[in-house]
């Protein structure tokens, strides 16, 4: 039985992409799967996946400099066939694992160099410098890996330029989500947003829009705020009076919230890292039979615009967002059509089962590739 060790120093242990989709489904397909994370929970076996923790990082610096090393140390002790790394700081572990004769895959959930330059925790000049340093490290260490996985074709195209084995494993939802909701969304009323909450993900525009809606509907939010200042700003916004806030909830609870709501929001700002993204929440909303309101970006245009479902908006235009919400609650025929087409698209095209087959074939290719000879 082939053994795969997934390693993350930043993601929660039940992360939908890493645990819910990759680890769980691999364990169901004759792989011995382990997951090493940095949190304060106990070691456990869940869904046949052995989960190990090295303790929670106290700060971003602690995570990057110390917890990343601890996660790799623990991972190496498990002696897996393939090590699948999921965070930008873990790129430094590639040569360490290769020296030990291990097969290593690095997974780009985002374009990390772009992501660093767009953060808000430091000045723009420092972030640009850090982004430059990271690009240099990428060029040095990424080619040493045995293969690269990217969460979107756009990211894959970028890294295919300096690695011969790359593949995009899209973070699409599971088809079994369709079986959990079989009725039309006509009986639902509220709108919702799930996922990390930040200004770049449109929280202020969303609150401004819900505050202007005349109908008695509420905005249900599930997720954590990017920082304390934003949380205070959001909760003091007049639109917060129309919010049902669930906080950060388990994956299963997120699904319950989706099946109770009528409309899902994905109004990302047009920063580089979002413009070419493929938001998982967009497809999860569709799997739940919801009407989707999304930013007019390439992937959203492909899914919603090309199939004449949902609504595409300028994420900065609050009035346009209000109009889309009001239309989605009044145009029942369009809503019903979106419901059925969305679910067919998930069943036939945008589903995790198809991506899993690609992932397993990629693993097999990596395992069967002879190790490069080293000079002694």
C-alpha positions in Angstrom: 0.0 0.0 0.0 1.4 3.4 -1.0 1.9 5.8 1.8 1.3 9.6 1.5 2.2 12.2 4.1 0.5 15.5 3.8 2.2 18.3 5.7 0.8 21.8 6.7 2.1 24.3 9.2 -0.6 26.8 8.6 -3.9 25.1 7.6 -6.4 23.7 10.1 -6.4 20.0 10.4 -9.8 19.6 8.8 -9.1 21.9 5.9 -11.5 21.1 3.0 -8.9 20.7 0.3 -6.2 18.9 2.4 -8.2 16.7 4.8 -11.7 16.6 3.5 -10.9 16.0 -0.1 -7.3 14.8 -0.5 -6.6 12.8 2.6 -10.1 11.3 3.2 -10.6 10.3 -0.4 -7.1 8.9 -0.8 -7.6 6.7 2.3 -10.7 5.3 0.7 -8.7 4.4 -2.4 -6.1 2.1 -0.9 -3.5 4.7 0.3 -1.9 4.8 3.7 -2.5 8.5 4.5 -1.0 10.6 7.3 -1.4 14.3 8.0 1.0 16.5 10.1 -0.4 19.9 11.3 0.4 22.6 13.8 -2.5 23.0 16.2 -3.4 22.4 19.8 -5.5 19.3 19.3 -4.6 15.7 20.1 -3.2 13.2 17.7 -6.0 11.1 16.2 -7.2 8.7 13.5 -10.1 10.2 11.6 -11.6 8.7 8.4 -8.7 6.3 8.4 -6.2 9.2 8.2 -3.5 9.4 10.9 -3.3 13.0 12.1 -0.3 14.3 14.1 0.1 17.7 15.7 3.3 19.5 16.7 1.5 22.3 18.6 0.0 25.7 17.7 2.2 28.5 16.5 2.2 31.5 18.8 2.8 34.0 15.9 3.4 34.2 12.2 7.2 34.3 12.8 6.9 31.2 15.1 5.0 29.4 12.4 7.4 30.2 9.6 10.7 29.7 11.5 9.9 27.0 14.0 6.6 25.1 13.5 7.4 24.5 9.9 10.6 22.8 11.0 8.7 20.7 13.6 6.1 19.6 11.1 8.8 18.5 8.7 10.7 16.7 11.4 7.6 14.8 12.5 6.7 14.0 8.9 10.2 12.6 8.1 9.8 10.2 11.1 6.8 8.6 9.4 8.9 7.4 6.4 6.2 7.9 3.7 6.6 7.2 0.0 5.5 10.7 -1.0 5.6 13.9 1.0 2.9 16.4 -0.1 3.7 20.0 1.2 1.0 22.6 1.4 2.4 25.9 2.7 4.8 28.5 1.3 7.3 28.3 4.2 7.5 24.5 3.6 9.3 25.1 0.3 12.5 25.3 2.4 12.0 21.6 3.3 12.2 20.3 -0.2 16.1 19.9 -0.2 16.0 18.4 3.3 13.6 15.7 2.2 15.4 15.1 -1.1 18.7 14.6 0.8 16.8 11.8 2.7 15.9 10.2 -0.6 12.2 11.1 -0.4 9.7 11.9 -3.2 8.4 15.4 -2.7 5.4 17.2 -4.2 4.7 20.9 -3.5 1.2 22.2 -3.7 0.5 25.8 -4.7 -2.9 26.6 -3.3 -2.3 30.2 -4.3 0.2 32.2 -6.3 2.2 32.7 -3.1 4.5 35.4 -4.4 1.5 37.5 -5.5 -0.3 36.7 -2.3 2.6 38.0 -0.1 2.8 41.3 -2.1 -1.0 41.9 -1.4 -1.0 41.3 2.3 -1.9 44.1 4.8 0.3 43.2 7.8 3.2 45.4 6.7 4.2 48.3 4.4 3.9 47.9 0.7 7.7 48.3 0.1 8.5 45.6 2.7 5.9 43.2 1.1 7.3 43.8 -2.4 10.7 43.0 -1.0 9.5 39.8 0.7 7.7 38.8 -2.4 10.9 39.2 -4.4 12.8 37.1 -1.9 10.2 34.4 -2.1 10.3 34.3 -5.9 14.1 33.7 -5.7 13.6 30.9 -3.2 11.0 29.4 -5.5 13.3 29.4 -8.4 16.0 27.7 -6.3 14.0 25.0 -4.5 10.9 24.2 -6.5 12.8 22.5 -9.3 14.3 20.1 -6.7 10.8 18.6 -6.1 9.5 15.6 -7.9 6.3 17.4 -9.0 4.2 20.4 -8.5 0.4 20.6 -8.0 -1.5 23.9 -8.5 -5.1 24.7 -7.4 -5.9 26.4 -10.7 -4.8 26.1 -14.4 -3.6 29.7 -14.2 -1.1 28.9 -11.4 -0.1 25.7 -13.1 0.7 27.5 -16.3 3.1 29.8 -14.4 5.1 27.0 -12.7 5.2 24.7 -15.7 7.8 27.1 -17.0 10.4 25.8 -14.6 9.3 22.3 -13.7 8.6 19.4 -16.1 6.0 17.7 -13.9 3.1 19.9 -13.0 -0.6 19.4 -12.8 -3.7 21.4 -11.7 -5.8 19.7 -9.1 -8.8 22.0 -8.9 -10.5 22.4 -5.5 -14.0 21.3 -6.8 -16.7 20.1 -4.4 -17.7 16.5 -3.9 -20.6 15.1 -6.0 -22.1 13.6 -2.8 -23.0 17.1 -1.7 -25.7 17.0 -4.3 -27.5 14.2 -2.5 -27.8 16.2 0.6 -30.1 18.8 -1.0 -32.7 17.6 -3.5 -35.4 20.3 -3.2 -35.6 23.7 -5.0 -34.3 26.8 -3.2 -37.7 28.4 -3.6 -38.5 27.9 0.0 -35.3 29.5 1.2 -35.0 33.2 2.0 -31.6 34.4 3.4 -28.3 35.1 1.6 -25.0 33.9 2.8 -21.2 34.3 2.7 -18.9 31.5 3.9 -15.1 31.5 4.2 -12.3 33.8 5.4 -13.6 37.4 6.0 -11.4 40.3 4.8 -11.9 43.6 3.0 -10.4 42.1 -0.2 -13.2 39.5 -0.1 -15.8 42.3 -0.1 -17.2 42.2 3.5 -17.8 46.0 3.7 -19.6 46.2 0.3 -21.7 43.1 1.4 -22.7 44.8 4.6 -23.5 48.1 2.8 -25.7 46.2 0.4 -27.7 44.2 3.0 -28.3 47.4 4.8 -30.1 48.8 1.7 -32.2 45.7 1.0 -35.9 46.5 1.8 -37.1 42.9 2.0 -36.9 41.2 5.4 -33.9 38.9 4.6 -30.8 38.3 6.6 -27.1 37.8 5.7 -25.7 34.6 7.3 -21.9 34.6 7.6 -19.7 31.6 8.5 -16.0 32.3 8.8 -13.2 34.1 10.8 -12.1 37.7 10.4 -8.6 38.4 9.0 -7.9 40.7 12.0 -9.4 42.3 15.1 -9.7 45.8 13.6 -11.8 44.5 10.7 -14.0 42.6 13.0 -14.7 45.7 15.0 -15.4 47.7 11.9 -17.8 45.1 10.5 -19.7 44.7 13.7 -20.1 48.5 14.1 -21.4 48.7 10.5 -25.2 49.4 10.3 -25.6 46.4 8.0 -24.5 44.1 10.9 -28.0 44.4 12.3 -29.1 42.2 9.5 -26.4 39.6 10.1 -26.6 36.1 11.6 -23.0 35.4 12.5 -22.0 31.7 12.9 -18.3 32.3 13.4 -15.8 29.7 12.3 -17.6 26.4 12.0 -16.8 22.8 10.9 -17.2 21.8 7.3 -20.4 19.8 8.0 -22.0 22.9 9.6 -21.1 25.0 6.6 -23.1 22.7 4.4 -26.1 23.0 6.8 -26.0 26.8 6.5 -25.8 26.6 2.7 -28.9 24.4 2.4 -30.9 26.9 4.4 -30.0 29.9 2.2 -31.1 31.1 -1.2 -28.2 33.2 -2.5 -24.4 32.9 -2.1 -22.0 35.8 -2.4 -18.5 35.7 -3.9 -17.7 39.4 -4.4 -13.9 39.4 -4.3 -11.9 42.5 -5.1 -9.9 42.5 -8.4 -6.5 42.0 -6.9 -4.1 39.8 -8.9 -4.4 36.7 -6.7 -8.2 36.7 -6.8 -8.8 37.8 -10.4 -7.7 34.4 -11.8 -8.8 32.3 -8.8 -11.4 29.5 -8.8 -13.3 30.1 -5.5 -14.4 26.9 -4.0 -17.3 28.6 -2.3 -18.7 29.5 -5.8 -19.1 25.8 -6.6 -20.2 24.8 -3.1 -23.0 27.3 -3.4 -24.0 25.8 -6.7 -23.8 22.2 -5.3 -26.2 23.4 -2.6 -28.6 24.6 -5.3 -28.1 28.3 -4.5 -28.2 31.2 -6.8 -24.7 32.8 -6.9 -23.7 36.5 -7.1 -20.1 36.8 -8.0 -17.4 39.3 -9.2 -17.1 39.6 -12.9 -13.8 37.7 -13.2 -12.7 35.1 -15.8 -13.6 31.8 -13.9 -16.9 33.2 -12.6 -17.7 34.4 -16.1 -17.0 30.9 -17.4 -19.2 29.2 -14.9 -22.0 31.7 -14.5 -22.0 33.9 -17.6 -21.4 31.1 -20.2 -24.3 29.1 -18.7 -26.6 32.1 -18.1 -27.0 31.4 -14.4 -26.4 33.6 -11.3 -25.4 37.2 -11.4 -22.0 38.9 -12.2 -21.3 42.2 -10.6 -18.7 44.9 -10.1 -17.5 44.1 -6.6 -17.1 47.8 -5.7 -20.6 48.8 -6.9 -22.9 48.4 -3.9 -26.0 49.5 -5.9 -25.3 46.8 -8.5 -24.9 44.2 -5.7 -28.2 45.4 -4.2 -30.0 45.0 -7.5 -28.6 41.5 -8.0 -29.8 40.4 -4.5 -33.2 41.9 -5.1 -33.5 40.3 -8.5 -32.4 36.9 -7.1 -35.3 37.0 -4.6 -37.9 38.1 -7.1 -37.1 36.4 -10.4 -38.2 32.9 -9.4 -38.1 31.4 -12.9 -34.5 32.4 -13.4 -33.7 31.2 -9.9 -35.2 27.8 -10.6 -33.3 27.5 -13.8 -30.1 28.4 -12.1 -30.8 25.7 -9.5 -31.1 22.9 -12.0 -28.2 23.9 -14.3 -25.9 24.5 -11.4 -26.4 21.0 -10.0 -25.9 19.5 -13.4 -22.6 21.4 -13.9 -21.3 20.0 -10.6 -22.4 16.5 -11.4 -20.9 16.5 -14.9 -17.9 18.8 -14.8 -16.9 20.6 -11.6 -16.5 17.8 -9.1 -13.8 16.4 -6.8 -14.1 12.8 -8.0 -12.7 13.8 -11.4 -9.8 15.7 -9.8 -9.1 12.8 -7.4 -8.4 10.5 -10.4 -5.9 13.0 -11.7 -4.2 13.2 -8.3 -3.9 9.4 -7.9 -2.4 9.1 -11.4 0.1 11.9 -10.6 1.1 10.1 -7.4 1.6 6.9 -9.3 3.7 8.7 -11.9 5.9 10.2 -9.2 6.4 6.9 -7.3 7.3 5.0 -10.5 9.8 7.7 -11.6 13.3 6.5 -10.7 15.2 8.6 -8.2 17.8 10.9 -9.7 21.3 9.6 -9.1 23.5 11.7 -6.8 27.2 12.2 -6.9 29.1 10.7 -4.0 
